[in-house]
Amino acid sequence: MNFGIGNYIISLDFRMGVGMDLEFVDSRPVWTMNNNTGDVKAMCMEGMIVLVPFVNLSIGKIYDEVG
């Protein structure tokens, strides 16, 4: 499940793990899809990832590499 608040994207996913973790990332690769064309593309995410038992919560901004 994904939704946006301002410039931030919030993603909630299920996982098969029971550990707890907090990560701050600046270039994590993520898959994105253009809803108009259906094109799938790898982009970078800058933000925070919270791993709790069976849940992966990602909060951050998605950007395209320039260069």
PDB file of N, CA, C, O and CB in Angstrom:
ATOM      1  N   MET A   1       0.844  -1.151   0.000  1.00  0.00           N
ATOM      2  CA  MET A   1       0.000   0.000   0.000  1.00  0.00           C
ATOM      3  C   MET A   1       0.900   1.228   0.000  1.00  0.00           C
ATOM      4  O   MET A   1       1.819   1.327   0.813  1.00  0.00           O
ATOM      5  CB  MET A   1      -0.966  -0.010   1.207  1.00  0.00           C
ATOM      6  N   ASN A   2       0.639   2.162  -0.909  1.00  0.00           N
ATOM      7  CA  ASN A   2       1.418   3.387  -1.023  1.00  0.00           C
ATOM      8  C   ASN A   2       0.493   4.596  -1.015  1.00  0.00           C
ATOM      9  O   ASN A   2      -0.614   4.546  -1.552  1.00  0.00           O
ATOM     10  CB  ASN A   2       2.275   3.370  -2.302  1.00  0.00           C
ATOM     11  N   PHE A   3       0.951   5.676  -0.407  1.00  0.00           N
ATOM     12  CA  PHE A   3       0.234   6.941  -0.520  1.00  0.00           C
ATOM     13  C   PHE A   3       1.221   8.068  -0.255  1.00  0.00           C
ATOM     14  O   PHE A   3       2.293   7.849   0.308  1.00  0.00           O
ATOM     15  CB  PHE A   3      -0.976   7.004   0.471  1.00  0.00           C
ATOM     16  N   GLY A   4       0.857   9.253  -0.658  1.00  0.00           N
ATOM     17  CA  GLY A   4       1.752  10.390  -0.527  1.00  0.00           C
ATOM     18  C   GLY A   4       1.198  11.455   0.392  1.00  0.00           C
ATOM     19  O   GLY A   4      -0.011  11.677   0.462  1.00  0.00           O
ATOM     20  N   ILE A   5       2.103  12.106   1.094  1.00  0.00           N
ATOM     21  CA  ILE A   5       1.777  13.273   1.906  1.00  0.00           C
ATOM     22  C   ILE A   5       2.795  14.338   1.549  1.00  0.00           C
ATOM     23  O   ILE A   5       3.969  14.230   1.905  1.00  0.00           O
ATOM     24  CB  ILE A   5       1.789  12.946   3.454  1.00  0.00           C
ATOM     25  N   GLY A   6       2.350  15.360   0.851  1.00  0.00           N
ATOM     26  CA  GLY A   6       3.277  16.382   0.371  1.00  0.00           C
ATOM     27  C   GLY A   6       4.246  15.777  -0.627  1.00  0.00           C
ATOM     28  O   GLY A   6       3.823  15.149  -1.598  1.00  0.00           O
ATOM     29  N   ASN A   7       5.540  15.956  -0.404  1.00  0.00           N
ATOM     30  CA  ASN A   7       6.572  15.401  -1.282  1.00  0.00           C
ATOM     31  C   ASN A   7       7.026  14.011  -0.859  1.00  0.00           C
ATOM     32  O   ASN A   7       7.888  13.424  -1.514  1.00  0.00           O
ATOM     33  CB  ASN A   7       7.761  16.324  -1.319  1.00  0.00           C
ATOM     34  N   TYR A   8       6.470  13.473   0.214  1.00  0.00           N
ATOM     35  CA  TYR A   8       6.910  12.189   0.753  1.00  0.00           C
ATOM     36  C   TYR A   8       5.986  11.060   0.325  1.00  0.00           C
ATOM     37  O   TYR A   8       4.772  11.233   0.227  1.00  0.00           O
ATOM     38  CB  TYR A   8       6.984  12.251   2.270  1.00  0.00           C
ATOM     39  N   ILE A   9       6.583   9.901   0.071  1.00  0.00           N
ATOM     40  CA  ILE A   9       5.837   8.690  -0.235  1.00  0.00           C
ATOM     41  C   ILE A   9       5.921   7.777   0.985  1.00  0.00           C
ATOM     42  O   ILE A   9       6.999   7.585   1.547  1.00  0.00           O
ATOM     43  CB  ILE A   9       6.391   7.979  -1.525  1.00  0.00           C
ATOM     44  N   ILE A  10       4.803   7.224   1.387  1.00  0.00           N
ATOM     45  CA  ILE A  10       4.754   6.286   2.506  1.00  0.00           C
ATOM     46  C   ILE A  10       4.303   4.943   1.954  1.00  0.00           C
ATOM     47  O   ILE A  10       3.266   4.840   1.298  1.00  0.00           O
ATOM     48  CB  ILE A  10       3.793   6.788   3.648  1.00  0.00           C
ATOM     49  N   SER A  11       5.098   3.918   2.231  1.00  0.00           N
ATOM     50  CA  SER A  11       4.818   2.578   1.729  1.00  0.00           C
ATOM     51  C   SER A  11       4.772   1.603   2.895  1.00  0.00           C
ATOM     52  O   SER A  11       5.662   1.597   3.746  1.00  0.00           O
ATOM     53  CB  SER A  11       5.881   2.141   0.689  1.00  0.00           C
ATOM     54  N   LEU A  12       3.735   0.782   2.931  1.00  0.00           N
ATOM     55  CA  LEU A  12       3.579  -0.222   3.968  1.00  0.00           C
ATOM     56  C   LEU A  12       3.531  -1.584   3.294  1.00  0.00           C
ATOM     57  O   LEU A  12       2.649  -1.848   2.477  1.00  0.00           O
ATOM     58  CB  LEU A  12       2.298   0.035   4.825  1.00  0.00           C
ATOM     59  N   ASP A  13       4.488  -2.456   3.639  1.00  0.00           N
ATOM     60  CA  ASP A  13       4.590  -3.784   3.039  1.00  0.00           C
ATOM     61  C   ASP A  13       4.677  -4.827   4.148  1.00  0.00           C
ATOM     62  O   ASP A  13       5.111  -4.545   5.265  1.00  0.00           O
ATOM     63  CB  ASP A  13       5.823  -3.879   2.094  1.00  0.00           C
ATOM     64  N   PHE A  14       4.256  -6.024   3.808  1.00  0.00           N
ATOM     65  CA  PHE A  14       4.386  -7.143   4.736  1.00  0.00           C
ATOM     66  C   PHE A  14       5.686  -7.881   4.447  1.00  0.00           C
ATOM     67  O   PHE A  14       6.137  -7.925   3.303  1.00  0.00           O
ATOM     68  CB  PHE A  14       3.168  -8.105   4.628  1.00  0.00           C
ATOM     69  N   ARG A  15       6.287  -8.460   5.480  1.00  0.00           N
ATOM     70  CA  ARG A  15       7.532  -9.208   5.330  1.00  0.00           C
ATOM     71  C   ARG A  15       7.496 -10.430   6.222  1.00  0.00           C
ATOM     72  O   ARG A  15       6.663 -10.530   7.122  1.00  0.00           O
ATOM     73  CB  ARG A  15       8.754  -8.328   5.663  1.00  0.00           C
ATOM     74  N   MET A  16       8.399 -11.354   5.970  1.00  0.00           N
ATOM     75  CA  MET A  16       8.442 -12.601   6.736  1.00  0.00           C
ATOM     76  C   MET A  16       9.586 -12.568   7.748  1.00  0.00           C
ATOM     77  O   MET A  16      10.371 -13.514   7.821  1.00  0.00           O
ATOM     78  CB  MET A  16       8.598 -13.813   5.791  1.00  0.00           C
ATOM     79  N   GLY A  17       9.689 -11.510   8.513  1.00  0.00           N
ATOM     80  CA  GLY A  17      10.740 -11.384   9.511  1.00  0.00           C
ATOM     81  C   GLY A  17      10.168 -10.921  10.832  1.00  0.00           C
ATOM     82  O   GLY A  17       9.082 -10.343  10.876  1.00  0.00           O
ATOM     83  N   VAL A  18      10.891 -11.171  11.907  1.00  0.00           N
ATOM     84  CA  VAL A  18      10.411 -10.780  13.226  1.00  0.00           C
ATOM     85  C   VAL A  18      11.360  -9.816  13.941  1.00  0.00           C
ATOM     86  O   VAL A  18      11.090  -9.422  15.075  1.00  0.00           O
ATOM     87  CB  VAL A  18      10.203 -12.009  14.075  1.00  0.00           C
ATOM     88  N   GLY A  19      12.451  -9.435  13.306  1.00  0.00           N
ATOM     89  CA  GLY A  19      13.391  -8.512  13.928  1.00  0.00           C
ATOM     90  C   GLY A  19      12.899  -7.080  13.857  1.00  0.00           C
ATOM     91  O   GLY A  19      11.940  -6.774  13.150  1.00  0.00           O
ATOM     92  N   MET A  20      13.567  -6.206  14.598  1.00  0.00           N
ATOM     93  CA  MET A  20      13.248  -4.780  14.576  1.00  0.00           C
ATOM     94  C   MET A  20      14.480  -4.027  14.120  1.00  0.00           C
ATOM     95  O   MET A  20      15.599  -4.344  14.524  1.00  0.00           O
ATOM     96  CB  MET A  20      12.770  -4.277  15.975  1.00  0.00           C
ATOM     97  N   ASP A  21      14.268  -3.012  13.263  1.00  0.00           N
ATOM     98  CA  ASP A  21      15.389  -2.278  12.701  1.00  0.00           C
ATOM     99  C   ASP A  21      14.917  -0.898  12.287  1.00  0.00           C
ATOM    100  O   ASP A  21      13.745  -0.705  11.964  1.00  0.00           O
ATOM    101  CB  ASP A  21      16.008  -3.032  11.503  1.00  0.00           C
ATOM    102  N   LEU A  22      15.831   0.061  12.296  1.00  0.00           N
ATOM    103  CA  LEU A  22      15.571   1.410  11.830  1.00  0.00           C
ATOM    104  C   LEU A  22      16.726   1.799  10.926  1.00  0.00           C
ATOM    105  O   LEU A  22      17.880   1.785  11.356  1.00  0.00           O
ATOM    106  CB  LEU A  22      15.403   2.416  13.021  1.00  0.00           C
ATOM    107  N   GLU A  23      16.435   2.147   9.678  1.00  0.00           N
ATOM    108  CA  GLU A  23      17.468   2.496   8.702  1.00  0.00           C
ATOM    109  C   GLU A  23      17.201   3.890   8.150  1.00  0.00           C
ATOM    110  O   GLU A  23      16.057   4.254   7.881  1.00  0.00           O
ATOM    111  CB  GLU A  23      17.518   1.456   7.552  1.00  0.00           C
ATOM    112  N   PHE A  24      18.264   4.661   7.986  1.00  0.00           N
ATOM    113  CA  PHE A  24      18.192   5.941   7.294  1.00  0.00           C
ATOM    114  C   PHE A  24      18.990   5.779   6.010  1.00  0.00           C
ATOM    115  O   PHE A  24      20.190   5.505   6.052  1.00  0.00           O
ATOM    116  CB  PHE A  24      18.744   7.131   8.185  1.00  0.00           C
ATOM    117  N   VAL A  25      18.330   5.948   4.869  1.00  0.00           N
ATOM    118  CA  VAL A  25      18.955   5.675   3.580  1.00  0.00           C
ATOM    119  C   VAL A  25      18.975   6.942   2.735  1.00  0.00           C
ATOM    120  O   VAL A  25      18.121   7.817   2.877  1.00  0.00           O
ATOM    121  CB  VAL A  25      18.212   4.543   2.841  1.00  0.00           C
ATOM    122  N   ASP A  26      19.981   7.022   1.842  1.00  0.00           N
ATOM    123  CA  ASP A  26      20.030   8.166   0.929  1.00  0.00           C
ATOM    124  C   ASP A  26      20.071   7.749  -0.537  1.00  0.00           C
ATOM    125  O   ASP A  26      19.988   8.609  -1.414  1.00  0.00           O
ATOM    126  CB  ASP A  26      21.233   9.021   1.243  1.00  0.00           C
ATOM    127  N   SER A  27      20.197   6.461  -0.826  1.00  0.00           N
ATOM    128  CA  SER A  27      20.212   6.030  -2.233  1.00  0.00           C
ATOM    129  C   SER A  27      19.722   4.591  -2.375  1.00  0.00           C
ATOM    130  O   SER A  27      20.292   3.826  -3.154  1.00  0.00           O
ATOM    131  CB  SER A  27      21.629   6.160  -2.821  1.00  0.00           C
ATOM    132  N   ARG A  28      18.694   4.214  -1.651  1.00  0.00           N
ATOM    133  CA  ARG A  28      18.163   2.848  -1.740  1.00  0.00           C
ATOM    134  C   ARG A  28      17.422   2.678  -3.071  1.00  0.00           C
ATOM    135  O   ARG A  28      16.555   3.488  -3.398  1.00  0.00           O
ATOM    136  CB  ARG A  28      17.211   2.539  -0.535  1.00  0.00           C
ATOM    137  N   PRO A  29      17.750   1.641  -3.839  1.00  0.00           N
ATOM    138  CA  PRO A  29      17.046   1.443  -5.113  1.00  0.00           C
ATOM    139  C   PRO A  29      15.621   0.924  -4.886  1.00  0.00           C
ATOM    140  O   PRO A  29      15.398   0.019  -4.082  1.00  0.00           O
ATOM    141  CB  PRO A  29      17.826   0.459  -6.009  1.00  0.00           C
ATOM    142  N   VAL A  30      14.674   1.508  -5.602  1.00  0.00           N
ATOM    143  CA  VAL A  30      13.275   1.083  -5.536  1.00  0.00           C
ATOM    144  C   VAL A  30      12.719   1.012  -6.956  1.00  0.00           C
ATOM    145  O   VAL A  30      13.218   1.688  -7.856  1.00  0.00           O
ATOM    146  CB  VAL A  30      12.427   2.060  -4.651  1.00  0.00           C
ATOM    147  N   TRP A  31      11.699   0.203  -7.154  1.00  0.00           N
ATOM    148  CA  TRP A  31      11.025   0.104  -8.443  1.00  0.00           C
ATOM    149  C   TRP A  31       9.846   1.058  -8.443  1.00  0.00           C
ATOM    150  O   TRP A  31       9.078   1.112  -7.483  1.00  0.00           O
ATOM    151  CB  TRP A  31      10.562  -1.353  -8.733  1.00  0.00           C
ATOM    152  N   THR A  32       9.707   1.819  -9.537  1.00  0.00           N
ATOM    153  CA  THR A  32       8.583   2.737  -9.691  1.00  0.00           C
ATOM    154  C   THR A  32       7.852   2.428 -10.990  1.00  0.00           C
ATOM    155  O   THR A  32       8.443   1.896 -11.929  1.00  0.00           O
ATOM    156  CB  THR A  32       9.062   4.211  -9.669  1.00  0.00           C
ATOM    157  N   MET A  33       6.574   2.761 -11.041  1.00  0.00           N
ATOM    158  CA  MET A  33       5.796   2.540 -12.254  1.00  0.00           C
ATOM    159  C   MET A  33       5.033   3.808 -12.598  1.00  0.00           C
ATOM    160  O   MET A  33       4.372   4.395 -11.741  1.00  0.00           O
ATOM    161  CB  MET A  33       4.826   1.346 -12.084  1.00  0.00           C
ATOM    162  N   ASN A  34       5.125   4.229 -13.853  1.00  0.00           N
ATOM    163  CA  ASN A  34       4.374   5.363 -14.351  1.00  0.00           C
ATOM    164  C   ASN A  34       2.950   4.888 -14.603  1.00  0.00           C
ATOM    165  O   ASN A  34       2.737   4.006 -15.436  1.00  0.00           O
ATOM    166  CB  ASN A  34       5.022   5.962 -15.647  1.00  0.00           C
ATOM    167  N   ASN A  35       1.965   5.457 -13.898  1.00  0.00           N
ATOM    168  CA  ASN A  35       0.574   5.020 -14.041  1.00  0.00           C
ATOM    169  C   ASN A  35      -0.009   5.336 -15.415  1.00  0.00           C
ATOM    170  O   ASN A  35      -0.928   4.649 -15.862  1.00  0.00           O
ATOM    171  CB  ASN A  35      -0.278   5.666 -12.975  1.00  0.00           C
ATOM    172  N   ASN A  36       0.503   6.356 -16.091  1.00  0.00           N
ATOM    173  CA  ASN A  36      -0.022   6.736 -17.405  1.00  0.00           C
ATOM    174  C   ASN A  36       0.471   5.821 -18.515  1.00  0.00           C
ATOM    175  O   ASN A  36      -0.294   5.462 -19.411  1.00  0.00           O
ATOM    176  CB  ASN A  36       0.359   8.163 -17.721  1.00  0.00           C
ATOM    177  N   THR A  37       1.756   5.439 -18.462  1.00  0.00           N
ATOM    178  CA  THR A  37       2.332   4.643 -19.550  1.00  0.00           C
ATOM    179  C   THR A  37       2.577   3.189 -19.161  1.00  0.00           C
ATOM    180  O   THR A  37       2.723   2.338 -20.038  1.00  0.00           O
ATOM    181  CB  THR A  37       3.631   5.264 -20.004  1.00  0.00           C
ATOM    182  N   GLY A  38       2.624   2.889 -17.875  1.00  0.00           N
ATOM    183  CA  GLY A  38       2.903   1.532 -17.425  1.00  0.00           C
ATOM    184  C   GLY A  38       4.380   1.181 -17.413  1.00  0.00           C
ATOM    185  O   GLY A  38       4.742   0.038 -17.137  1.00  0.00           O
ATOM    186  N   ASP A  39       5.249   2.162 -17.713  1.00  0.00           N
ATOM    187  CA  ASP A  39       6.695   1.923 -17.720  1.00  0.00           C
ATOM    188  C   ASP A  39       7.195   1.691 -16.293  1.00  0.00           C
ATOM    189  O   ASP A  39       6.811   2.405 -15.366  1.00  0.00           O
ATOM    190  CB  ASP A  39       7.445   3.117 -18.369  1.00  0.00           C
ATOM    191  N   VAL A  40       8.057   0.685 -16.128  1.00  0.00           N
ATOM    192  CA  VAL A  40       8.668   0.376 -14.837  1.00  0.00           C
ATOM    193  C   VAL A  40      10.118   0.835 -14.889  1.00  0.00           C
ATOM    194  O   VAL A  40      10.815   0.598 -15.875  1.00  0.00           O
ATOM    195  CB  VAL A  40       8.567  -1.157 -14.501  1.00  0.00           C
ATOM    196  N   LYS A  41      10.570   1.491 -13.826  1.00  0.00           N
ATOM    197  CA  LYS A  41      11.909   2.081 -13.809  1.00  0.00           C
ATOM    198  C   LYS A  41      12.495   2.000 -12.395  1.00  0.00           C
ATOM    199  O   LYS A  41      11.765   2.133 -11.413  1.00  0.00           O
ATOM    200  CB  LYS A  41      11.866   3.559 -14.299  1.00  0.00           C
ATOM    201  N   ALA A  42      13.793   1.785 -12.293  1.00  0.00           N
ATOM    202  CA  ALA A  42      14.481   1.807 -11.003  1.00  0.00           C
ATOM    203  C   ALA A  42      14.876   3.246 -10.683  1.00  0.00           C
ATOM    204  O   ALA A  42      15.466   3.939 -11.512  1.00  0.00           O
ATOM    205  CB  ALA A  42      15.736   0.872 -11.014  1.00  0.00           C
ATOM    206  N   MET A  43      14.544   3.683  -9.471  1.00  0.00           N
ATOM    207  CA  MET A  43      14.905   5.024  -9.018  1.00  0.00           C
ATOM    208  C   MET A  43      15.474   4.911  -7.607  1.00  0.00           C
ATOM    209  O   MET A  43      15.507   3.820  -7.037  1.00  0.00           O
ATOM    210  CB  MET A  43      13.671   5.994  -9.056  1.00  0.00           C
ATOM    211  N   CYS A  44      15.919   6.026  -7.046  1.00  0.00           N
ATOM    212  CA  CYS A  44      16.507   6.040  -5.704  1.00  0.00           C
ATOM    213  C   CYS A  44      15.532   6.642  -4.695  1.00  0.00           C
ATOM    214  O   CYS A  44      14.740   7.527  -5.020  1.00  0.00           O
ATOM    215  CB  CYS A  44      17.831   6.830  -5.701  1.00  0.00           C
ATOM    216  N   MET A  45      15.611   6.136  -3.460  1.00  0.00           N
ATOM    217  CA  MET A  45      14.799   6.662  -2.368  1.00  0.00           C
ATOM    218  C   MET A  45      15.706   7.237  -1.296  1.00  0.00           C
ATOM    219  O   MET A  45      16.727   6.647  -0.941  1.00  0.00           O
ATOM    220  CB  MET A  45      13.886   5.565  -1.779  1.00  0.00           C
ATOM    221  N   GLU A  46      15.319   8.397  -0.785  1.00  0.00           N
ATOM    222  CA  GLU A  46      16.014   9.007   0.341  1.00  0.00           C
ATOM    223  C   GLU A  46      15.006   9.122   1.476  1.00  0.00           C
ATOM    224  O   GLU A  46      13.968   9.764   1.318  1.00  0.00           O
ATOM    225  CB  GLU A  46      16.626  10.414  -0.039  1.00  0.00           C
ATOM    226  N   GLY A  47      15.296   8.511   2.610  1.00  0.00           N
ATOM    227  CA  GLY A  47      14.350   8.579   3.715  1.00  0.00           C
ATOM    228  C   GLY A  47      14.657   7.604   4.830  1.00  0.00           C
ATOM    229  O   GLY A  47      15.817   7.348   5.153  1.00  0.00           O
ATOM    230  N   MET A  48      13.584   7.058   5.420  1.00  0.00           N
ATOM    231  CA  MET A  48      13.698   6.195   6.591  1.00  0.00           C
ATOM    232  C   MET A  48      12.913   4.906   6.358  1.00  0.00           C
ATOM    233  O   MET A  48      11.840   4.919   5.755  1.00  0.00           O
ATOM    234  CB  MET A  48      13.191   6.922   7.863  1.00  0.00           C
ATOM    235  N   ILE A  49      13.464   3.797   6.843  1.00  0.00           N
ATOM    236  CA  ILE A  49      12.811   2.502   6.753  1.00  0.00           C
ATOM    237  C   ILE A  49      12.704   1.934   8.158  1.00  0.00           C
ATOM    238  O   ILE A  49      13.702   1.828   8.871  1.00  0.00           O
ATOM    239  CB  ILE A  49      13.589   1.533   5.806  1.00  0.00           C
ATOM    240  N   VAL A  50      11.497   1.570   8.551  1.00  0.00           N
ATOM    241  CA  VAL A  50      11.241   1.004   9.868  1.00  0.00           C
ATOM    242  C   VAL A  50      10.807  -0.444   9.669  1.00  0.00           C
ATOM    243  O   VAL A  50       9.801  -0.711   9.011  1.00  0.00           O
ATOM    244  CB  VAL A  50      10.154   1.828  10.652  1.00  0.00           C
ATOM    245  N   LEU A  51      11.568  -1.377  10.241  1.00  0.00           N
ATOM    246  CA  LEU A  51      11.233  -2.798  10.164  1.00  0.00           C
ATOM    247  C   LEU A  51      10.789  -3.259  11.544  1.00  0.00           C
ATOM    248  O   LEU A  51      11.561  -3.212  12.502  1.00  0.00           O
ATOM    249  CB  LEU A  51      12.445  -3.645   9.652  1.00  0.00           C
ATOM    250  N   VAL A  52       9.558  -3.700  11.638  1.00  0.00           N
ATOM    251  CA  VAL A  52       9.018  -4.280  12.866  1.00  0.00           C
ATOM    252  C   VAL A  52       8.507  -5.669  12.500  1.00  0.00           C
ATOM    253  O   VAL A  52       8.413  -5.978  11.312  1.00  0.00           O
ATOM    254  CB  VAL A  52       7.869  -3.377  13.497  1.00  0.00           C
ATOM    255  N   PRO A  53       8.176  -6.508  13.460  1.00  0.00           N
ATOM    256  CA  PRO A  53       7.742  -7.861  13.093  1.00  0.00           C
ATOM    257  C   PRO A  53       6.620  -7.862  12.042  1.00  0.00           C
ATOM    258  O   PRO A  53       5.536  -7.323  12.263  1.00  0.00           O
ATOM    259  CB  PRO A  53       7.273  -8.603  14.336  1.00  0.00           C
ATOM    260  N   PHE A  54       6.913  -8.474  10.912  1.00  0.00           N
ATOM    261  CA  PHE A  54       5.998  -8.701   9.795  1.00  0.00           C
ATOM    262  C   PHE A  54       5.605  -7.453   9.013  1.00  0.00           C
ATOM    263  O   PHE A  54       4.757  -7.545   8.126  1.00  0.00           O
ATOM    264  CB  PHE A  54       4.774  -9.344  10.301  1.00  0.00           C
ATOM    265  N   VAL A  55       6.187  -6.285   9.306  1.00  0.00           N
ATOM    266  CA  VAL A  55       5.816  -5.046   8.616  1.00  0.00           C
ATOM    267  C   VAL A  55       7.073  -4.260   8.239  1.00  0.00           C
ATOM    268  O   VAL A  55       8.010  -4.142   9.030  1.00  0.00           O
ATOM    269  CB  VAL A  55       4.881  -4.180   9.504  1.00  0.00           C
ATOM    270  N   ASN A  56       7.073  -3.724   7.011  1.00  0.00           N
ATOM    271  CA  ASN A  56       8.127  -2.860   6.510  1.00  0.00           C
ATOM    272  C   ASN A  56       7.482  -1.520   6.175  1.00  0.00           C
ATOM    273  O   ASN A  56       6.641  -1.450   5.279  1.00  0.00           O
ATOM    274  CB  ASN A  56       8.851  -3.488   5.258  1.00  0.00           C
ATOM    275  N   LEU A  57       7.864  -0.454   6.883  1.00  0.00           N
ATOM    276  CA  LEU A  57       7.324   0.875   6.664  1.00  0.00           C
ATOM    277  C   LEU A  57       8.430   1.757   6.089  1.00  0.00           C
ATOM    278  O   LEU A  57       9.466   1.950   6.725  1.00  0.00           O
ATOM    279  CB  LEU A  57       6.751   1.476   7.984  1.00  0.00           C
ATOM    280  N   SER A  58       8.212   2.290   4.886  1.00  0.00           N
ATOM    281  CA  SER A  58       9.185   3.163   4.224  1.00  0.00           C
ATOM    282  C   SER A  58       8.587   4.554   4.090  1.00  0.00           C
ATOM    283  O   SER A  58       7.452   4.707   3.639  1.00  0.00           O
ATOM    284  CB  SER A  58       9.594   2.601   2.827  1.00  0.00           C
ATOM    285  N   ILE A  59       9.353   5.569   4.483  1.00  0.00           N
ATOM    286  CA  ILE A  59       8.928   6.960   4.379  1.00  0.00           C
ATOM    287  C   ILE A  59      10.069   7.728   3.732  1.00  0.00           C
ATOM    288  O   ILE A  59      11.190   7.717   4.241  1.00  0.00           O
ATOM    289  CB  ILE A  59       8.547   7.563   5.783  1.00  0.00           C
ATOM    290  N   GLY A  60       9.798   8.398   2.614  1.00  0.00           N
ATOM    291  CA  GLY A  60      10.871   9.153   1.985  1.00  0.00           C
ATOM    292  C   GLY A  60      10.483   9.775   0.664  1.00  0.00           C
ATOM    293  O   GLY A  60       9.317   9.787   0.272  1.00  0.00           O
ATOM    294  N   LYS A  61      11.494  10.292  -0.009  1.00  0.00           N
ATOM    295  CA  LYS A  61      11.334  10.920  -1.312  1.00  0.00           C
ATOM    296  C   LYS A  61      11.996  10.058  -2.373  1.00  0.00           C
ATOM    297  O   LYS A  61      13.056   9.477  -2.141  1.00  0.00           O
ATOM    298  CB  LYS A  61      11.929  12.344  -1.316  1.00  0.00           C
ATOM    299  N   ILE A  62      11.369   9.979  -3.533  1.00  0.00           N
ATOM    300  CA  ILE A  62      11.911   9.227  -4.659  1.00  0.00           C
ATOM    301  C   ILE A  62      12.501  10.224  -5.641  1.00  0.00           C
ATOM    302  O   ILE A  62      11.871  11.234  -5.955  1.00  0.00           O
ATOM    303  CB  ILE A  62      10.814   8.338  -5.342  1.00  0.00           C
ATOM    304  N   TYR A  63      13.713   9.949  -6.131  1.00  0.00           N
ATOM    305  CA  TYR A  63      14.326  10.857  -7.099  1.00  0.00           C
ATOM    306  C   TYR A  63      15.040  10.068  -8.172  1.00  0.00           C
ATOM    307  O   TYR A  63      15.389   8.902  -7.987  1.00  0.00           O
ATOM    308  CB  TYR A  63      15.301  11.819  -6.408  1.00  0.00           C
ATOM    309  N   ASP A  64      15.250  10.725  -9.297  1.00  0.00           N
ATOM    310  CA  ASP A  64      15.925  10.135 -10.448  1.00  0.00           C
ATOM    311  C   ASP A  64      17.363  10.616 -10.451  1.00  0.00           C
ATOM    312  O   ASP A  64      17.628  11.801 -10.250  1.00  0.00           O
ATOM    313  CB  ASP A  64      15.209  10.504 -11.784  1.00  0.00           C
ATOM    314  N   GLU A  65      18.299   9.690 -10.680  1.00  0.00           N
ATOM    315  CA  GLU A  65      19.714  10.056 -10.751  1.00  0.00           C
ATOM    316  C   GLU A  65      19.951  10.985 -11.943  1.00  0.00           C
ATOM    317  O   GLU A  65      19.437  10.741 -13.035  1.00  0.00           O
ATOM    318  CB  GLU A  65      20.605   8.788 -10.863  1.00  0.00           C
ATOM    319  N   VAL A  66      20.709  12.022 -11.738  1.00  0.00           N
ATOM    320  CA  VAL A  66      21.048  12.952 -12.808  1.00  0.00           C
ATOM    321  C   VAL A  66      22.524  12.769 -13.130  1.00  0.00           C
ATOM    322  O   VAL A  66      23.382  12.806 -12.249  1.00  0.00           O
ATOM    323  CB  VAL A  66      20.732  14.436 -12.406  1.00  0.00           C
ATOM    324  N   GLY A  67      22.795  12.571 -14.404  1.00  0.00           N
ATOM    325  CA  GLY A  67      24.207  12.463 -14.750  1.00  0.00           C
ATOM    326  C   GLY A  67      24.522  11.411 -15.731  1.00  0.00           C
ATOM    327  O   GLY A  67      25.685  11.233 -16.094  1.00  0.00           O
TER     328      GLY A  67
END
